């Protein structure tokens, strides 16, 4: 049987993958398969699949605005990638304090004493608890049974708490936790931290009861402990902005400022959810506790890169300047049903594909407001052979990610930016 060389197999596809990678893949294929035709087909498929896995821009036409698999909050990347004064004092011509301006501006915006930045919100909780253990004599964490969460990626709260060396003290029941439950626990376990966790990715309804931050702050003072609030979603937007834009779905969502005002010592939240910025974890609250976190030996291993800190700085600046609509997430959230409908009609003008436009529902996503939906017009394709149509959308030069509604391919512009409409239109007309 005739053999094929590594070089010939490598050159059998015009993939844009680097040649060194293709050579390595070709060697692996030829080590397992000697038949030329089978080896060529297998190599082509492997290269094609790997090329599709390169991180690149996609169009999120799912209608889920904070799509975890697509990077959660969209953002404008403005960092040049060149040198920055991240840790340099331009006034004194010497080493400076890291992200001093960002710390000052966000503290001012949130009206808190200090803030710290880490790589994600899971780190926020872990480092906060670890620092408290190191600098105090805390042995336990008191938490309601209704707030013992699991989020995506196999993150389970009990496992995180266990890694901190603290013992988790569960109080109340799944659906009802009362103030007296916390009081009893503090009496029985005096060296305890109080932790309240926002149920951001699920809800409990019906015969329910939970204790507010204000109530917990009162008993916190009586027992000389600390109160932590893992808020997760990170709503900081001015309520007036929501009112002006007729957005009422956040009316019952606790904001970071609310939690701080009500008495939380530390509030932890994600930078890439309702805050509308890049992946990060933000810890806001009392300066003595934040300082302990920053001085903790492991803090450096979780801190943010200069590019992340720059983007956070840009986002905070937009909040402070009342320019919230320029934050990509909030820009998408302010789009009215009518404006989305007009855009859909422009996309299908002079189209050569079969479709319906119906009222659909969009989601916030990202483990935020799980029961809240938004009405949006959606484009339902009537194309036969869905797998072929879906493949063409996904393999577009800029891939278009739809979702399925009524068992049909659905394009929802709630999560699509206006300049992407022409790309969708062009791709659909090629179907």
Secondary structure, DSSP 8 states (H G I E B T S, - for coil): -----HHHHHTT----S-HHHHHHHHHHHHHH---HHHHHHHHHHHHHHHHHTS----EE-BSEEEBGGGTBS-------SS---TTEETTTTEE--TTHHHHHHHHHHHT-SEEEEESSHHHHHHHHHHHHHHHS---EEEEEGGG--EETTTEEHHHHHHHTT-EEEEES-SSB--HHHHHHHHHH-SSEEEEEE---S----SS-B---HHHHHHHHHHTT--EEEEEES-----HHHHHHTT--TTTT---HHHHHHHT-SEEEEESSSTT-SSS-EEEEE-HHHHHHHHHSTTHHHHB--HHHHHHHHHHHHHHHTT-GGGSHHHHHHT--HHHHHHHHHHHHTT--S-EEEEEEEEEEETTEEEEEEEEEEEEEE--S-HHHHHHHHHTSSS-EE-EEETTEEEEEGGG--GGGHHHHHHHHTT-
